[in-house]
């Protein structure tokens, strides 16, 4: 495993100053996303400092780090919510098809094949579980307002297909018994799974999950781990932010560690959990000097656990 102190750690060549951008990845490397040298600043605060990240197609890749490390900022750059001051993001929904994402609006990136969930659940609380998933599905359906007003046959057929697909997705996440229940009435863990089902309704090739296990109990975490693995088995790459290290270690093929907006480690779960820089970032040095924000380290340390690092 390579250990790094700078954000260009996951080796990715810088863009040439002139000419067309090179294709992502090394020859023969099938990448779904290739983010290069992302730098994001808010005034005098640097949230991302030259962060690069590569994810292989079909891989479950976890991004971890103490609170304030830049994890959600990275997600926001990948999905168009933030525009970095420097860097490029290449997305390949299918082999041989590549799109540059920086500068695109979030809805355009969703249509290209990237979906996400959020730290704070964003459902339509007054809609049923079925209707919430249909919202995601409708982003892929192609009928206009005139077809809707006239009730044309292809519009009615698309609606029937959308309902069928929504039911399939609710069954996939274990919520088929909640189809007609208002989302606000669902238990917290089920709301988390409903948000995943809605994201899957957009037919993503890359799914970004931002702390999906937050607030869930151990049984729900086990169900979530199985769901993430099922999603990946269905050909959808999963990029995961998560503080629960047991969940990360059980599902992720690779782990990228951020601290103070920089990549400090990248490797397999076993490699990363033994990396001295990672232990230092989460728990501080043996003499008590912390290399991470004290509050963030305190919040994350119980999830990581020294016995998980040994």
Secondary structure, DSSP 8 states (H G I E B T S, - for coil): -EE-SSTT-S------SSSS---SSSTT--EEEEEEEEEEEETTEEEEEEEEEEEETT-EEEEE-STTSSHHHHHHHHTTSS--SEEEEEEEEETTEEEE-TT--HHHHHHHTEEE--SS----TTSBHHHHHHHHHHTT----HHHHHHT-HHHHHHHHHHHHHHHHHHHHTT-GGGTTSBGGGS-HHHHHHHHHHHHHTT--SEEEEESTTTT--HHHHHHHHHHHHHHHHTT-EEEEE-S-HHHHHHH-SEEEEEETTEEEEEE-HHHHHT-HHHHHHHH--TTS--SS-HHHHHHHHHHH-HHHH-
